[in-house]
Amino acid sequence: MDMNALDWIAFILVVVGAVNWGLVGIGGWNLVDMILGSIPILAKIVYILVGLSGLYMIYFIRK
């Protein structure tokens, strides 16, 4: 299956989200907050994009 740019971006964001949640579960480290914590609006945008990417991956896997 060929993946276009949107597919790759969504995949990368889902992986980033998964790694972030894994680190939160293991040690309480939230990389998004560590990196973007001083800019709360950017952190919120990242969380929204990760969530949308997860929904897109559900669609992608079904097609």
MIDOSE-1310 file (N, C-alpha, C; in nm, 2 decimals, decimal comma, always signed):
residues 63
mdmn	+0,08/-0,12/+0,00/+0,00/+0,00/+0,00/+0,09/+0,12/+0,00; +0,06/+0,21/-0,09/+0,14/+0,34/-0,10/+0,08/+0,44/+0,00; +0,18/+0,51/+0,06/+0,14/+0,61/+0,16/+0,18/+0,75/+0,11; +0,08/+0,84/+0,11/+0,11/+0,98/+0,07/+0,16/+1,06/+0,19
aldw	+0,18/+1,19/+0,16/+0,24/+1,27/+0,27/+0,15/+1,28/+0,39; +0,02/+1,29/+0,37/-0,07/+1,30/+0,48/-0,07/+1,18/+0,57; -0,06/+1,06/+0,50/-0,05/+0,93/+0,57/+0,07/+0,93/+0,66; +0,19/+0,97/+0,61/+0,31/+0,97/+0,68/+0,31/+1,06/+0,80
iafi	+0,26/+1,18/+0,78/+0,25/+1,28/+0,89/+0,16/+1,23/+1,00; +0,05/+1,17/+0,96/-0,05/+1,12/+1,06/+0,02/+1,00/+1,14; +0,09/+0,91/+1,06/+0,16/+0,80/+1,12/+0,27/+0,85/+1,22; +0,35/+0,95/+1,19/+0,45/+1,00/+1,27/+0,39/+1,06/+1,40
lvvv	+0,28/+1,14/+1,38/+0,22/+1,20/+1,50/+0,16/+1,09/+1,59; +0,10/+0,99/+1,54/+0,05/+0,88/+1,62/+0,16/+0,81/+1,70; +0,28/+0,79/+1,63/+0,39/+0,73/+1,70/+0,44/+0,82/+1,81; +0,45/+0,95/+1,78/+0,49/+1,05/+1,89/+0,40/+1,05/+2,00
gavn	+0,27/+1,04/+1,98/+0,17/+1,03/+2,08/+0,18/+0,91/+2,16; +0,20/+0,79/+2,10/+0,22/+0,67/+2,17/+0,34/+0,67/+2,25; +0,45/+0,72/+2,20/+0,58/+0,72/+2,28/+0,56/+0,82/+2,40; +0,49/+0,93/+2,38/+0,46/+1,02/+2,49/+0,38/+0,96/+2,60
wglv	+0,27/+0,89/+2,56/+0,19/+0,82/+2,66/+0,26/+0,71/+2,73; +0,35/+0,64/+2,66/+0,43/+0,53/+2,72/+0,52/+0,59/+2,83; +0,58/+0,70/+2,80/+0,67/+0,77/+2,89/+0,60/+0,82/+3,01; +0,47/+0,87/+2,99/+0,39/+0,92/+3,10/+0,36/+0,80/+3,19
gigg	+0,32/+0,69/+3,13/+0,29/+0,57/+3,21/+0,41/+0,51/+3,29; +0,52/+0,51/+3,22/+0,64/+0,45/+3,29/+0,70/+0,54/+3,40; +0,72/+0,67/+3,37/+0,79/+0,75/+3,46/+0,73/+0,89/+3,49; +0,61/+0,91/+3,43/+0,55/+1,04/+3,45/+0,61/+1,15/+3,37
wnlv	+0,69/+1,12/+3,27/+0,75/+1,22/+3,18/+0,66/+1,25/+3,07; +0,63/+1,38/+3,05/+0,55/+1,42/+2,94/+0,63/+1,50/+2,84; +0,68/+1,44/+2,74/+0,77/+1,51/+2,65/+0,72/+1,63/+2,58; +0,59/+1,63/+2,55/+0,53/+1,74/+2,49/+0,53/+1,86/+2,58
dmil	+0,50/+1,84/+2,71/+0,50/+1,95/+2,81/+0,65/+1,99/+2,83; +0,74/+1,89/+2,83/+0,88/+1,93/+2,86/+0,93/+2,02/+2,74; +0,89/+1,99/+2,62/+0,94/+2,06/+2,51/+0,86/+2,19/+2,48; +0,73/+2,18/+2,50/+0,65/+2,30/+2,46/+0,57/+2,35/+2,58
gsip	+0,61/+2,31/+2,70/+0,54/+2,36/+2,82/+0,53/+2,51/+2,84; +0,64/+2,57/+2,79/+0,64/+2,72/+2,81/+0,55/+2,79/+2,71; +0,50/+2,71/+2,61/+0,41/+2,77/+2,51/+0,28/+2,68/+2,50; +0,19/+2,71/+2,60/+0,08/+2,62/+2,61/-0,01/+2,60/+2,49
ilak	-0,02/+2,70/+2,41/-0,11/+2,69/+2,29/-0,04/+2,59/+2,19; +0,09/+2,59/+2,18/+0,15/+2,50/+2,09/+0,14/+2,35/+2,14; +0,15/+2,33/+2,27/+0,13/+2,20/+2,33/-0,02/+2,15/+2,30; -0,11/+2,24/+2,32/-0,25/+2,21/+2,29/-0,27/+2,17/+2,14
ivyi	-0,21/+2,25/+2,05/-0,22/+2,22/+1,91/-0,16/+2,08/+1,88; -0,04/+2,04/+1,94/+0,02/+1,91/+1,92/-0,08/+1,80/+1,97; -0,14/+1,82/+2,09/-0,24/+1,72/+2,14/-0,35/+1,71/+2,04; -0,40/+1,82/+1,99/-0,52/+1,81/+1,89/-0,47/+1,74/+1,77
lvgl	-0,36/+1,77/+1,71/-0,31/+1,70/+1,59/-0,28/+1,55/+1,61; -0,23/+1,52/+1,73/-0,21/+1,37/+1,76/-0,35/+1,30/+1,76; -0,45/+1,37/+1,83/-0,58/+1,31/+1,83/-0,64/+1,29/+1,70; -0,63/+1,40/+1,61/-0,69/+1,39/+1,48/-0,61/+1,28/+1,39
sgly	-0,48/+1,27/+1,42/-0,40/+1,17/+1,35/-0,45/+1,03/+1,38; -0,48/+1,01/+1,51/-0,53/+0,88/+1,55/-0,66/+0,85/+1,48; -0,75/+0,94/+1,47/-0,88/+0,92/+1,40/-0,85/+0,89/+1,25; -0,76/+0,97/+1,19/-0,72/+0,95/+1,05/-0,66/+0,81/+1,03
miyf	-0,59/+0,76/+1,13/-0,53/+0,62/+1,12/-0,64/+0,52/+1,12; -0,74/+0,54/+1,20/-0,86/+0,45/+1,20/-0,92/+0,44/+1,06; -0,94/+0,56/+1,00/-0,99/+0,57/+0,86/-0,89/+0,50/+0,76; -0,76/+0,53/+0,78/-0,66/+0,47/+0,69/-0,66/+0,32/+0,69
irk	-0,67/+0,26/+0,81/-0,66/+0,12/+0,83/-0,78/+0,05/+0,77; -0,89/+0,12/+0,77/-1,02/+0,07/+0,71/-1,03/+0,07/+0,56; -0,95/+0,16/+0,50/-0,96/+0,17/+0,35/-0,87/+0,07/+0,28
